[in-house]
Amino acid sequence: MQLKADAHFAQHLDASDPLNRFRREFLIPERAGKEQVYFLGNSLGLQPRRTKAAMQKVLDQWQHWGVEGFFMGAEPWLQYHDQLVQPLAAVVGALPQELVVMNSLTVNLHLLLVSFYQPKGKRNKILCEAKAFPSDQYLLETHVRQRGLNPEDIIIEVQPRNGETHIRTADILAAINNHRDELALVFWGGVNYYTGQLFDMRAITAAGKAAGSLVGFDLAHAAGNVPLELHRWNVDFASWCSYKYLNSGPGAIGGAYVHERYHHDPNLQRFAGWWGYQKETRFLMQKGFVPITAAEGWQLSTPSPILYAAHQAALDLFAEAGMEAILEKGKSLSDYLLYLLEVTGVLASGKLQVLTPMDAKGCQVSLLIPSTGKAVFQQLTDAGIFADWREPDVIRVAPVPLYNTYSEVWHFCQVLKEALSV
Ligand SMILES: *Cc1c(COP(=O)(O)O)cnc(C)c1O
């Protein structure tokens, strides 16, 4: 389609958007009665209108049944997990039994590393991206140290080339190949939180597996944002949080994936708890851990049905909208944003640099604005636009497919152009 850079055309895109009805499913933040432009769905997704009722249902069941709510009522809490993995399977491209909804992201990654970081002799290295999200850096550093190893000997980081802002796929694959005899684990992000770069997870997995390594991903910025085929790509494990693109609320319950080939492996190390014990005999409370032969076998503790309910409400919207339509619109929104920056002369002005690769991204676009960045950010805020400021000079914006519009993207570019005096 031939894009145009006027407000009418943005309205036309909104009118013909097959997902436009989903905006009304969300509570949009307002100031003085005016809906704000919320481009922070990569940080905390907005609240679906139906979340409150879903959570209230759990409270009502608790009121009515007490602990019997695990077994009784319209939606017994014990079976709730099965309802979640069905819609989630479509979001991350996995078999339902390869998924478990539990804990939160960093906790899950530690638990998964217990199973999937198994250093043996000189095959003890972990390959990862330089400048990963801080929690991932701390995770690897402390996990490795806890095994009695020195992080400096173990962790190999791959960087962008000098003067470049993102990491070339060829450099990642070359690093895997160069260390092919020493890799225990390739651990990577799906989408970098800072630059918005979408990594080629399929190629990274194939190269890692060919090198005899295990391969796992942190999908915090990928789940619900970019195409994922974890099972088909043969990924060993992954985890994500549900409060960013998945709109399941602050501190939402996280998710994890474990390839089915590990579900029956009795030799795999893990940290266990009673909630991972096989369901038929869990409540006999016997000695000796017998895991559920599914990703659920990695659960430790009693989950919160209140958090399940918030997750379910959000996942239902993903199922109703359909992953294909969601991914298509997400890409189309960020493409439109980049198109507008180009045709309005903002890019050519040299006052701003796009950190996000044009051809490898989801919804998020990261803009580097040297010197005037903070002032520009303030003007965006004053104009009712929620964006994200990263010291010292980066503004991240994420127009998301379920509740953002092309008109909002157009408005954002107008305000940005003015703020930059282009
Ligand atoms: C948001 C994010 C996290 C946050 O982890 P929590 O354990 O959910 O607080 C971790 N890693 C990445 C890459 C993230 O983007």
Ligand as a Chemical Component Dictionary entry (heavy atoms), coordinates in Angstrom:
data_LIG
# 
_chem_comp.id                   LIG 
_chem_comp.type                 NON-POLYMER 
_chem_comp.pdbx_formal_charge   0 
_chem_comp.three_letter_code    LIG 
# 
loop_
_chem_comp_atom.comp_id 
_chem_comp_atom.atom_id 
_chem_comp_atom.alt_atom_id 
_chem_comp_atom.type_symbol 
_chem_comp_atom.charge 
_chem_comp_atom.model_Cartn_x 
_chem_comp_atom.model_Cartn_y 
_chem_comp_atom.model_Cartn_z 
_chem_comp_atom.pdbx_ordinal 
LIG C1 C1 C 0 11.781 -6.563  31.734 1  
LIG C2 C2 C 0 12.910 -7.511  31.671 2  
LIG C3 C3 C 0 13.265 -8.290  32.776 3  
LIG C4 C4 C 0 12.544 -8.124  34.083 4  
LIG O1 O1 O 0 12.640 -9.268  34.871 5  
LIG P1 P1 P 0 11.621 -9.510  36.101 6  
LIG O2 O2 O 0 12.195 -10.694 36.747 7  
LIG O3 O3 O 0 10.275 -9.725  35.493 8  
LIG O4 O4 O 0 11.635 -8.288  36.941 9  
LIG C5 C5 C 0 14.296 -9.196  32.627 10 
LIG N1 N1 N 0 14.976 -9.330  31.461 11 
LIG C6 C6 C 0 14.658 -8.584  30.381 12 
LIG C7 C7 C 0 15.399 -8.770  29.105 13 
LIG C8 C8 C 0 13.639 -7.640  30.462 14 
LIG O5 O5 O 0 13.349 -6.866  29.413 15 
# 
loop_
_chem_comp_bond.comp_id 
_chem_comp_bond.atom_id_1 
_chem_comp_bond.atom_id_2 
_chem_comp_bond.value_order 
_chem_comp_bond.pdbx_ordinal 
LIG C1 C2 SING 1  
LIG C2 C3 SING 2  
LIG C2 C8 DOUB 3  
LIG C3 C4 SING 4  
LIG C3 C5 DOUB 5  
LIG C4 O1 SING 6  
LIG O1 P1 SING 7  
LIG P1 O2 DOUB 8  
LIG P1 O3 SING 9  
LIG P1 O4 SING 10 
LIG C5 N1 SING 11 
LIG N1 C6 DOUB 12 
LIG C6 C7 SING 13 
LIG C6 C8 SING 14 
LIG C8 O5 SING 15 
# 
